[in-house]
Amino acid sequence: MPRRIVVVGGGAAGMSAASAARRTDPEADITVLESGPFPSYGVCGLPYYLSGVVESAESLVAYPASEFRDRRRIDLRLEAPVESIDLAGGVVVETGGDRHRYDALVVALGAAPIVPPIPGADDPRVVVVRRLEDAIELRSRLDGVSSAAIVGAGYVGLEMAESLHARGIDVTVVDRLPRVMTTVDPVVADLVEAEVRRHCRLLLDAALESIEPAGSGGVAAPGLRLTCGEQTLDVDLAVLALGVRPSTALVPSLQALPNGALLVDERMRTSDPRVFAAGDCIAVHHRVLDGPAYVPLGPAANKTGRTAGTVAAGGDARFGGVVGTAVVKVFDLTVAHTGLTLEEARGRGMPAEATDVTAKSRAKYYPGAEPILVRLVHEPGGRLLGAQMAGRDGVAQRIDVIATALQARMGVGDLLGLDLAYAPPYSPVYDPLIQAAQAVRVKERA
Ligand SMILES: Cc1cc2nc3c(=O)[nH]c(=O)nc-3n(C[C@H](O)[C@H](O)[C@H](O)COP(=O)(O)OP(=O)(O)OC[C@H]3O[C@@H](n4cnc5c(N)ncnc54)[C@H](O)[C@@H]3O)c2cc1C
């Protein structure tokens, strides 16, 4: 009897799992149940599709369904939402009643945007950006939108602010906290805040409390009125970007973090021996913390999916974890981080310090040289814990150097000896990373 593998969720993690399972076991029966109309697509590209930088929605779809069905012989079922999972019986039940028995199950249900239980959040002009079908519908409506509120100043909210601003929409970003982007320390967030303010209105310390039709005060107007703390805001559209929650309600008995992210081992095995999990619905091993953490990002979704599918099909694969690396474009600024922030490290009781350096991205005489803020987070003995960077040039490749150093457990002293590439259009002769490591050394000698 061929092995029966069922994958629930056909996003990056689910389709990676199904494809890896096929490569591992050419004979297996593999079924993917996906609630939406598209298999795996570039969710990360949605803001750029909305802005128009990416012209067509189809270009975000990695492969057509026929590639999975015909070439990879995967029974890919679209618009097939899963209603329940009977872990004891080994059966997945689709809405509508179709039942799928499994020998191995891969849970790849992703994460769902957080929508606060406030009045008005269900208005059709209040949207979240998570699914391609919603983005297609939203883009078709944007010509009639002249003002928008983005609620949530995390990376998705800021990408959406840029995206709508690029369409000529008057954008206001709102956050309940006194700062933007809590994934970086305040000194870096301040640069991000300044960049956002160059293009949009920004309301901080302004928690969203209610949303109502703007005409409710007696004035006929087709928009929305948002009450955010003491302020009100009249807009045509509100985008909620308040973070995500792992979609694991269908498997409540599996071991999970308090937020619902499933706990897995390095082979993506859950607490049920027949069940594997991958992507935004799991907690990954964080190499710097040496424990599980919820870091829902694209590269890990693909890699954990591949691992889960390989192991579910009888092969061997492991996913060693993440160091928490991310990069985001906020208008003309690139912001990146890896490892722990100073706030996170100190919050965990680590004796962490931070050293900041602002250096040029290229030789100072070369056109296009821009300042980069580099913050290294480290312990007094030189243990490297993380880094953050912000600048208009040369940020993305430099964060990857620190990410590699963290994974290799290099210390700040090791950064000093790195043989990094140099030519005037790309770097000063002492790279900003080396300058930051030198600053740590000077500080420690003082
Ligand atoms: C706007 C935006 C921008 C992003 N940008 C970046 C970026 O620049 N870099 C980065 O690293 N990460 C980025 N991410 C995060 C990245 O997109 C996710 O980490 C990745 O998509 C997770 O893949 P996944 O397969 O786990 O989840 P998903 O892609 O969410 O796939 C889960 C699938 O499960 C399906 N599903 C859910 N419930 C059911 C059910 N009951 N039955 C059947 N199917 C179901 C869903 O329809 C979905 O297709 C971004 C996310 C967003 C929203």
The ligand as an SDF file (V2000), in Angstrom:
LIG
                    3D

 53 58  0  0  0  0  0  0  0  0999 V2000
    2.2310   41.4170    3.4400 C   0  0  0  0  0  0  0  0  0  0  0  0
    3.2810   40.4270    3.8780 C   0  0  0  0  0  0  0  0  0  0  0  0
    4.6000   40.6400    3.5440 C   0  0  0  0  0  0  0  0  0  0  0  0
    5.5770   39.7270    3.9470 C   0  0  0  0  0  0  0  0  0  0  0  0
    6.8930   39.9880    3.6230 N   0  0  0  0  0  0  0  0  0  0  0  0
    7.8350   39.1290    4.0060 C   0  0  0  0  0  0  0  0  0  0  0  0
    9.1930   39.3640    3.6590 C   0  0  0  0  0  0  0  0  0  0  0  0
    9.5180   40.3620    2.9980 O   0  0  0  0  0  0  0  0  0  0  0  0
   10.1280   38.4690    4.0790 N   0  0  0  0  0  0  0  0  0  0  0  0
    9.7970   37.3450    4.7920 C   0  0  0  0  0  0  0  0  0  0  0  0
   10.6760   36.5570    5.1220 O   0  0  0  0  0  0  0  0  0  0  0  0
    8.5020   37.0890    5.1220 N   0  0  0  0  0  0  0  0  0  0  0  0
    7.5220   37.9450    4.7390 C   0  0  0  0  0  0  0  0  0  0  0  0
    6.2220   37.6800    5.0510 N   0  0  0  0  0  0  0  0  0  0  0  0
    5.8980   36.4430    5.7900 C   0  0  0  0  0  0  0  0  0  0  0  0
    5.7900   35.2620    4.8220 C   0  0  0  0  0  0  0  0  0  0  0  0
    4.9170   35.6180    3.7850 O   0  0  0  0  0  0  0  0  0  0  0  0
    5.2780   34.0370    5.5550 C   0  0  0  0  0  0  0  0  0  0  0  0
    6.2640   33.6750    6.5020 O   0  0  0  0  0  0  0  0  0  0  0  0
    5.0230   32.8520    4.6390 C   0  0  0  0  0  0  0  0  0  0  0  0
    4.0720   33.1750    3.6620 O   0  0  0  0  0  0  0  0  0  0  0  0
    4.4950   31.6720    5.4740 C   0  0  0  0  0  0  0  0  0  0  0  0
    4.1880   30.6000    4.6430 O   0  0  0  0  0  0  0  0  0  0  0  0
    3.1920   29.4680    5.1740 P   0  0  0  0  0  0  0  0  0  0  0  0
    3.0530   28.4730    4.0790 O   0  0  0  0  0  0  0  0  0  0  0  0
    3.5870   28.9970    6.5000 O   0  0  0  0  0  0  0  0  0  0  0  0
    1.8280   30.2430    5.4150 O   0  0  0  0  0  0  0  0  0  0  0  0
    0.8120   30.8320    4.3280 P   0  0  0  0  0  0  0  0  0  0  0  0
    1.5210   31.3960    3.1610 O   0  0  0  0  0  0  0  0  0  0  0  0
   -0.1070   31.7200    5.1110 O   0  0  0  0  0  0  0  0  0  0  0  0
    0.0420   29.5220    3.8590 O   0  0  0  0  0  0  0  0  0  0  0  0
   -0.8940   28.8650    4.6700 C   0  0  0  0  0  0  0  0  0  0  0  0
   -1.9830   28.3710    3.7650 C   0  0  0  0  0  0  0  0  0  0  0  0
   -2.9320   27.6260    4.5390 O   0  0  0  0  0  0  0  0  0  0  0  0
   -4.2140   27.8730    4.0110 C   0  0  0  0  0  0  0  0  0  0  0  0
   -5.2080   27.5510    5.0350 N   0  0  0  0  0  0  0  0  0  0  0  0
   -5.4180   28.1980    6.2050 C   0  0  0  0  0  0  0  0  0  0  0  0
   -6.4380   27.5820    6.8730 N   0  0  0  0  0  0  0  0  0  0  0  0
   -6.8470   26.5550    6.0990 C   0  0  0  0  0  0  0  0  0  0  0  0
   -7.8260   25.5280    6.2390 C   0  0  0  0  0  0  0  0  0  0  0  0
   -8.6340   25.4650    7.3130 N   0  0  0  0  0  0  0  0  0  0  0  0
   -7.9620   24.6220    5.2540 N   0  0  0  0  0  0  0  0  0  0  0  0
   -7.1600   24.6500    4.1650 C   0  0  0  0  0  0  0  0  0  0  0  0
   -6.2140   25.5870    3.9780 N   0  0  0  0  0  0  0  0  0  0  0  0
   -6.0630   26.5100    4.9290 C   0  0  0  0  0  0  0  0  0  0  0  0
   -4.1870   29.3550    3.6450 C   0  0  0  0  0  0  0  0  0  0  0  0
   -5.1530   29.6600    2.6570 O   0  0  0  0  0  0  0  0  0  0  0  0
   -2.7650   29.5180    3.1120 C   0  0  0  0  0  0  0  0  0  0  0  0
   -2.6710   29.3960    1.7170 O   0  0  0  0  0  0  0  0  0  0  0  0
    5.2120   38.5720    4.6750 C   0  0  0  0  0  0  0  0  0  0  0  0
    3.8680   38.3540    5.0030 C   0  0  0  0  0  0  0  0  0  0  0  0
    2.9140   39.2750    4.6200 C   0  0  0  0  0  0  0  0  0  0  0  0
    1.4700   39.0320    4.9930 C   0  0  0  0  0  0  0  0  0  0  0  0
  1  2  1  0
  2  3  1  0
  2 52  2  0
  3  4  2  0
  4  5  1  0
  4 50  1  0
  5  6  2  0
  6  7  1  0
  6 13  1  0
  7  8  2  0
  7  9  1  0
  9 10  1  0
 10 11  2  0
 10 12  1  0
 12 13  2  0
 13 14  1  0
 14 15  1  0
 14 50  1  0
 15 16  1  0
 16 17  1  0
 16 18  1  0
 18 19  1  0
 18 20  1  0
 20 21  1  0
 20 22  1  0
 22 23  1  0
 23 24  1  0
 24 25  2  0
 24 26  1  0
 24 27  1  0
 27 28  1  0
 28 29  2  0
 28 30  1  0
 28 31  1  0
 31 32  1  0
 32 33  1  0
 33 34  1  0
 33 48  1  0
 34 35  1  0
 35 36  1  0
 35 46  1  0
 36 37  1  0
 36 45  1  0
 37 38  2  0
 38 39  1  0
 39 40  1  0
 39 45  2  0
 40 41  1  0
 40 42  2  0
 42 43  1  0
 43 44  2  0
 44 45  1  0
 46 47  1  0
 46 48  1  0
 48 49  1  0
 50 51  2  0
 51 52  1  0
 52 53  1  0
M  END
$$$$
